[in-house]
């Protein structure tokens, strides 16, 4: 199982954090970041991202 990753295309809207069922996404310095230890690889954030900045690692 691999964590999801947020690319530099992230616009810091927070939609992904709202969709994450385990709270593994938080605001970072320049974009939102996924905590790989908490991520359960469900893909909810990928579906919730309006700019397609999230992919499976």
N, C-alpha and C positions, 0 to 999 in steps of 0.2 A: 504493500500500500504506500502510495506516494502522496505527499501533501500538494495542495494546489498552490500556484504561484501567481502573483499579481505583477504585471509588466509595467513599464514606464508609461503606458497608454492610460494608466489610472488617472482619473480626474478628481479623486478624493471626495466623491459624492456620498460615500458611506452606505450605498445600497447593499453592498456585499455583506457588510457587518450586520445589517438588519436581517439578512436572510440566513446567516450562519446559526445553525441550531446548537452549537457548542461554544459559541463566543470566541472562536479562534482568530478572528480578524480585528485588528485595531489600527488606528491612525499611526502612520510612521512619519518620518521627517519630510519626505517628499511625496509619498503615496501610502495607501493602506498596505498592511503587511499581514501575512498568514503565519500563525504560530504552528510550525510543522508538528510539534509534539501534541498539540490539541486537535489539529485537523483530523476529521474522520473520513475525508475523501468522498463526501456525499455529492458534491457538485452543485449544491444549492447556490453558492456564491457565483459560480460560472453562469448559471441561468439568470441571476439577479443583476449582473453587471451590464449597464446600458451601453458601454463602449467596447465590450468584449476583451477586457484587459486581463481576464483570469483564465488560466489554462492548467490542466493537470501536468505536474512536473514529470 
